Structures are given as structure tokens and as C-alpha cells.
Amino acid sequence: MLSPRPSQRAGRSLPARPRPPWHVHWFRHVGEDPLGPAGVYACRCGEVRPGL
């Protein structure tokens, strides 16, 4: 039989890892810009930028 994971032992929970204060944008193409010839790119955080 397998032993329980450390987070399941005696009702203890592991502390949450703090998130870093910085964020690296990962832009992906989401559509065409209606006001210009470039595409529109969005990050998972919600920031949107036109393509170059």
C-alpha cells in the first residue's frame, strides 16, 4: 500500500508558494485589427497589443 502524500498527513497543508511580483507577457495571436493591417495579440493576463 502506498503511503499518503505529505499534504494529506495528519490534516496538514503545505504552505502556498508566493507568486513573484513580475510577470513575463506571453502574447498570442487572437485576431485581426479592424483599424489597421496588423494582427491583435493578447497575453493571458489580459493585456492586448497590436502586431508590428
ROSE-4610 file (N, C-alpha, C; in Angstrom, 1 decimal, always signed):
// ROSE-4610
residu = [M/M/M/L/L/L/S/S/S/P/P/P/R/R/R/P/P/P/S/S/S/Q/Q/Q/R/R/R/A/A/A/G/G/G/R/R/R/S/S/S/L/L/L/P/P/P/A/A/A/R/R/R/P/P/P/R/R/R/P/P/P/P/P/P/W/W/W/H/H/H/V/V/V/H/H/H/W/W/W/F/F/F/R/R/R/H/H/H/V/V/V/G/G/G/E/E/E/D/D/D/P/P/P/L/L/L/G/G/G/P/P/P/A/A/A/G/G/G/V/V/V/Y/Y/Y/A/A/A/C/C/C/R/R/R/C/C/C/G/G/G/E/E/E/V/V/V/R/R/R/P/P/P/G/G/G/L/L/L]
num = [1/1/1/2/2/2/3/3/3/4/4/4/5/5/5/6/6/6/7/7/7/8/8/8/9/9/9/10/10/10/11/11/11/12/12/12/13/13/13/14/14/14/15/15/15/16/16/16/17/17/17/18/18/18/19/19/19/20/20/20/21/21/21/22/22/22/23/23/23/24/24/24/25/25/25/26/26/26/27/27/27/28/28/28/29/29/29/30/30/30/31/31/31/32/32/32/33/33/33/34/34/34/35/35/35/36/36/36/37/37/37/38/38/38/39/39/39/40/40/40/41/41/41/42/42/42/43/43/43/44/44/44/45/45/45/46/46/46/47/47/47/48/48/48/49/49/49/50/50/50/51/51/51/52/52/52]
x = [+0.8/+0.0/+0.9/+0.5/+1.2/+0.9/+2.0/+1.8/+1.1/+0.4/-0.2/+0.8/+0.4/+1.3/+1.5/+2.6/+2.9/+1.7/+1.0/+0.0/-1.3/-1.3/-2.5/-2.3/-1.1/-0.7/-1.3/-2.0/-2.5/-3.2/-3.8/-4.6/-3.8/-2.5/-1.7/-1.7/-1.6/-1.5/-0.1/+0.4/+1.7/+1.4/+2.4/+2.2/+2.3/+1.5/+1.4/+2.7/+3.2/+4.4/+4.0/+4.7/+4.4/+4.7/+3.8/+4.0/+5.0/+5.8/+6.7/+6.0/+6.6/+5.9/+6.0/+6.7/+6.9/+6.1/+5.8/+5.1/+5.7/+6.0/+6.5/+5.3/+5.1/+3.9/+4.2/+3.2/+3.3/+2.1/+2.4/+1.4/+1.1/-0.1/-0.5/-1.5/-1.5/-2.4/-3.9/-4.7/-6.1/-7.1/-6.6/-7.4/-6.8/-7.6/-7.1/-7.5/-6.7/-7.0/-8.0/-9.2/-10.1/-9.7/-8.8/-8.3/-7.0/-6.4/-5.1/-4.8/-3.6/-3.3/-2.7/-2.4/-1.7/-2.7/-2.2/-3.0/-3.0/-3.9/-4.0/-3.5/-2.7/-2.1/-2.5/-2.8/-3.2/-2.4/-2.2/-1.5/-2.5/-2.1/-3.1/-3.5/-2.8/-3.2/-4.2/-4.5/-5.5/-4.9/-3.6/-3.0/-3.1/-3.5/-3.7/-2.8/-2.1/-1.2/-1.4/-1.3/-1.3/+0.0/+0.0/+1.2/+2.0/+3.3/+4.1/+4.2]
y = [-1.2/+0.0/+1.2/+2.3/+3.5/+4.4/+5.1/+6.0/+7.3/+8.0/+9.2/+10.3/+11.2/+12.3/+13.2/+13.9/+14.8/+15.8/+16.2/+17.2/+16.6/+15.2/+14.6/+14.0/+14.1/+13.5/+14.4/+13.8/+14.5/+15.8/+15.9/+17.1/+18.4/+18.3/+19.4/+19.8/+21.1/+21.5/+22.2/+22.1/+22.7/+24.2/+25.0/+26.5/+26.8/+27.8/+28.2/+28.9/+28.6/+29.3/+30.8/+31.8/+33.1/+33.3/+34.1/+34.4/+35.6/+35.6/+36.7/+37.9/+39.1/+40.4/+40.7/+40.0/+40.3/+39.3/+39.7/+38.8/+39.0/+37.9/+37.9/+37.7/+38.6/+38.5/+37.4/+36.6/+35.6/+35.9/+36.7/+37.2/+36.1/+35.9/+35.0/+35.7/+35.3/+35.9/+35.6/+36.6/+36.4/+36.9/+37.6/+38.1/+39.2/+39.8/+40.9/+42.2/+43.2/+44.6/+45.2/+45.6/+46.2/+47.6/+48.3/+49.6/+49.7/+48.6/+48.6/+47.2/+47.1/+45.9/+44.8/+45.2/+44.2/+43.4/+42.3/+41.4/+41.9/+41.3/+41.7/+40.5/+40.8/+39.8/+40.1/+39.0/+39.1/+38.2/+38.7/+37.9/+37.2/+36.2/+35.5/+36.4/+37.5/+38.4/+39.4/+39.5/+40.4/+41.6/+41.8/+42.9/+42.6/+43.5/+43.4/+44.4/+43.9/+44.8/+44.5/+45.5/+45.3/+44.7/+44.0/+43.4/+44.5/+44.2/+45.2/+45.0]
z = [+0.0/+0.0/+0.0/-0.7/-0.8/+0.4/+0.9/+2.0/+1.5/+2.4/+1.9/+1.6/+0.7/+0.3/+1.6/+1.6/+2.7/+3.0/+2.0/+2.2/+2.8/+2.8/+3.3/+4.7/+5.2/+6.5/+7.6/+8.5/+9.8/+9.5/+8.3/+8.1/+7.8/+7.7/+7.4/+6.0/+5.7/+4.3/+4.1/+2.9/+2.6/+2.4/+2.8/+2.6/+1.1/+0.7/-0.7/-1.1/-2.3/-2.7/-3.1/-2.7/-3.1/-4.6/-5.2/-6.6/-6.8/-7.8/-8.0/-8.3/-8.0/-8.3/-9.8/-10.6/-12.0/-12.8/-14.1/-15.0/-16.4/-17.0/-18.4/-19.3/-20.2/-21.1/-22.2/-22.4/-23.4/-24.4/-25.4/-26.4/-27.4/-27.8/-28.8/-29.7/-31.0/-32.0/-31.7/-31.6/-31.3/-32.4/-33.4/-34.4/-35.2/-36.1/-37.0/-36.4/-36.5/-36.0/-37.0/-36.6/-37.5/-38.0/-37.3/-37.6/-38.3/-38.6/-39.3/-39.9/-40.6/-41.3/-40.4/-39.1/-38.2/-37.5/-36.9/-36.1/-34.7/-33.9/-32.4/-31.6/-30.6/-29.8/-28.3/-27.6/-26.2/-25.3/-24.1/-23.1/-22.2/-21.5/-20.6/-19.4/-19.1/-18.1/-18.5/-19.8/-20.4/-21.1/-21.1/-21.9/-23.4/-24.2/-25.6/-26.3/-27.4/-28.2/-29.7/-30.5/-32.0/-32.4/-33.5/-34.1/-34.8/-35.1/-35.7/-37.2]
